[in-house]
Amino acid sequence: MGRLSIGKRNRIHSLIQEGFPSRFIASREKVAQSTIIRIKQKVEATGS
């Protein structure tokens, strides 16, 4: 599967910052939960 668009990545980042669960974000944005977890780990490690 291809890369996430900038817009989708920004929406996911916003939802993570708002505290939504990974499963909810994955369902809403139609991506794998593992993708959300990977992005969440990067956000926690780098703060961005």
N, C-alpha and C positions, 0 to 999 in steps of 0.2 A: 504494500500500500504506500501511497505517496506521502509527502510531508504535509503537515497541517498548515493551513493558510495563516497569515499574520492575524487576520480578524478572529479566526477560531481560537488561536493560541491566546490572544488577548482576552477573549471571553472566558476561556478556561482559567487563565491567571486571575481574573476578577472574581470568578466563582470560588476559587481556592481561597483568595484573600477574605471573602465574605464568610468562609467557614462551612461551605456546603460539603457533604460527604462525596468521596470519590465515585461511588456507585451512581449517585444522582447526577453528577457532572457528566460522567461517561454516557449515561442514558440520554441526557438532554442534548449533548453535543454529538451523539452518535459516533463515539470513538471507544476503543477498548479501555477497560478500567486500568489495565497496566500502563497505558499511555498517561492517564491522569496521575497515577502514582509516581511515575517517572518525572513528570513535570513538577509535582508537589515536592518530591525529594530535591529537585534542583532549586526550587524556590526557597526551601528551608536551608539549603546549604549556602546559597549565594545571596539570598534576600531579594532576588529579582527574578 
